[in-house]
Amino acid sequence: MSEIICLCNEVHEADLRAYLDANPVNLIDELREQASICNKCMQCQDLVEGEIYLARLRRQQAGS
């Protein structure tokens, strides 16, 4: 079972990873603008930024 990253919106890590893999998001602010995944509670910012970074690495590896 996947872990919940954002308690406010009940966002699971698997859902966030799938979204980030399908949508090129580079900053948490972009994620806030594009999706209802983040509502600026800031409690999960470090976790979400980590997932954005890992998704960016996956995109770079896929492109090379």
Protein Blocks (a to p, Z undefined) as FASTA:
>chain_A
ZZdfblmlopafklmmmmmmmpccfbfklmmmmpckbgolommmmmmmmmmmmmmmmmmm
mmZZ
